[in-house]
Amino acid sequence: MKNKFFLAAILLTPILVVVFSSMYFSFGMSPDGTKNNGVFFENYFEFNQFKNEEEKRDLVEFEDGKWVLSVYITDLDLSKESIYLMRQLNVALNRDINKLKRIVFYSDNTLDLKMIDLKNKYPRIEIIKDTNGALLDVLQENSKINFNVENPIFVIDPYGRAVMYFEPETDPKLMLKDLKVLI
């Protein structure tokens, strides 16, 4: 008889946990907000919708399974701090440094020569030209800040989905904390 009660307790425990947690959640006692320091994009969008100039290949390839830190440059002088911070965050990840790649997007033709200098200064950064500016439009539509002025760092997951962006006044230590959780 003693073993039957023990067996019943073992079998009922997971069921009771699921039932009580579901009731707890359904009565409005769910967590408020998130613990992220970044801001999620308003609508879900994937990067496979953006194509290169020939409209044949995806703008960004996600075959390597790496997370992506990105900045969309509209004004190189305004984005220098974000680009430098992106490199510092990558270095600060220490052992997870190879799980992340850095990409800079731009669409302004006047920035072509400056991008060569940027590539020389940051050799491990990937520079991609968004010829029609469609990416900038989608980023602008799905965020609360002006991507034309702010040039914030945004995060793309290994499957090509834009996850979140960090507002310019966000503390780099908090950004690093989010990245360590994501990666």
C-alpha positions in Angstrom: 0.0 0.0 0.0 2.9 2.3 0.8 4.4 1.8 -2.6 1.1 2.7 -4.3 0.9 6.1 -2.6 4.6 6.7 -3.5 3.9 5.7 -7.2 0.8 7.9 -7.3 2.7 10.9 -5.9 5.4 10.4 -8.5 2.9 10.2 -11.4 0.7 13.1 -10.2 3.5 15.6 -9.5 4.2 16.6 -13.1 0.5 16.8 -13.8 -0.2 19.0 -10.8 2.7 21.3 -11.8 1.4 21.8 -15.3 -2.2 22.3 -14.1 -1.3 24.9 -11.4 1.2 26.8 -13.6 -1.5 27.0 -16.4 -4.0 28.3 -13.9 -1.5 30.8 -12.5 -0.8 32.0 -16.0 -4.5 32.1 -17.2 -5.5 34.2 -14.1 -3.2 37.0 -15.3 -0.3 36.3 -13.0 2.1 36.0 -15.9 5.5 37.9 -16.0 5.4 41.5 -17.0 7.6 42.6 -19.9 11.0 41.1 -20.6 14.4 41.3 -19.0 16.0 42.3 -22.3 17.9 45.6 -22.4 17.3 45.8 -26.2 14.0 46.7 -27.9 12.2 44.1 -29.9 11.2 45.1 -33.5 7.5 45.8 -33.7 6.9 43.2 -36.4 8.6 40.0 -37.3 10.6 40.1 -40.5 13.2 37.8 -42.2 16.3 38.9 -44.0 15.7 36.4 -46.9 13.3 38.9 -48.4 16.2 41.3 -49.2 18.2 40.5 -52.3 21.5 41.8 -53.8 21.6 44.1 -56.8 21.0 41.3 -59.3 18.0 40.2 -57.2 19.4 36.6 -57.4 21.0 36.0 -54.0 20.0 36.9 -50.5 21.6 40.1 -49.1 23.0 38.1 -46.2 23.8 34.4 -46.1 23.0 32.6 -42.8 24.6 29.2 -43.6 27.2 29.5 -40.9 24.8 29.5 -37.9 26.2 32.7 -36.4 24.4 35.5 -34.8 24.8 38.9 -36.5 25.5 42.3 -34.9 24.6 45.0 -37.5 24.6 48.7 -38.0 22.8 50.4 -40.9 25.0 53.4 -41.9 23.2 56.5 -43.2 25.9 58.9 -42.0 29.4 57.5 -41.3 30.3 60.1 -38.7 27.1 59.4 -36.7 27.7 55.6 -36.9 31.4 55.5 -35.9 30.5 55.0 -32.2 28.1 52.1 -33.0 30.7 50.4 -35.3 33.4 50.7 -32.6 31.0 49.4 -29.9 30.1 46.5 -32.1 33.7 45.4 -32.3 34.2 45.9 -28.5 31.1 43.7 -27.8 32.5 41.0 -30.1 35.8 41.0 -28.3 34.2 41.1 -24.9 32.3 37.9 -25.7 35.6 36.1 -25.2 35.1 32.4 -25.9 31.8 33.0 -27.8 33.6 35.4 -30.2 33.3 32.9 -33.1 29.5 32.6 -32.7 29.0 36.1 -33.9 29.7 38.1 -37.0 29.5 41.8 -37.7 27.8 43.3 -40.7 27.5 46.9 -41.8 24.8 47.8 -44.2 24.6 51.0 -46.3 22.7 52.2 -49.4 24.2 55.7 -50.1 26.4 55.7 -53.2 28.5 58.5 -51.8 29.7 56.2 -49.0 31.4 53.7 -51.4 34.9 55.0 -51.0 34.5 55.5 -47.2 33.5 51.8 -46.9 36.9 50.8 -48.2 38.5 52.8 -45.4 36.1 51.3 -43.0 37.0 47.8 -44.2 40.7 48.6 -43.7 40.1 49.8 -40.2 37.9 46.9 -39.2 39.0 43.9 -41.3 36.7 41.3 -39.8 33.6 43.3 -40.6 31.4 42.4 -43.5 30.1 45.4 -45.6 26.9 44.9 -47.6 25.3 47.5 -49.9 21.5 47.6 -49.8 21.2 49.1 -53.3 17.5 49.9 -53.2 17.3 50.8 -49.5 14.5 48.3 -48.8 16.2 47.1 -45.6 16.4 50.6 -44.2 12.7 51.1 -44.9 11.7 47.9 -43.1 14.0 48.7 -40.2 12.4 52.1 -39.9 8.9 50.7 -40.1 9.5 48.2 -37.3 11.3 50.4 -34.8 10.4 53.3 -32.5 13.6 55.2 -33.3 14.7 56.9 -36.5 17.3 54.6 -38.2 18.3 57.4 -40.5 19.6 59.5 -37.6 20.4 57.1 -34.7 22.3 54.3 -36.5 21.8 51.8 -33.6 23.2 48.3 -33.3 20.6 45.6 -34.2 20.7 41.8 -33.8 19.8 39.1 -36.3 19.5 35.5 -35.2 21.2 32.6 -37.1 18.1 31.9 -39.1 17.9 35.3 -40.6 15.2 36.9 -38.4 15.7 40.4 -37.0 15.4 40.1 -33.2 16.1 43.4 -31.5 18.0 46.7 -31.6 19.8 48.6 -28.9 18.9 52.2 -28.4 22.0 54.5 -28.6 21.9 55.4 -24.9 21.9 51.7 -23.8 24.8 50.8 -21.5 27.3 48.5 -23.3 27.5 46.3 -20.3 23.7 45.7 -20.6 24.1 44.9 -24.3 26.8 42.4 -23.5 24.6 40.8 -20.9 21.8 40.4 -23.5 24.3 39.0 -26.1 25.6 36.4 -23.7 22.1 35.2 -23.0 21.2 35.0 -26.7 24.4 33.3 -27.8 
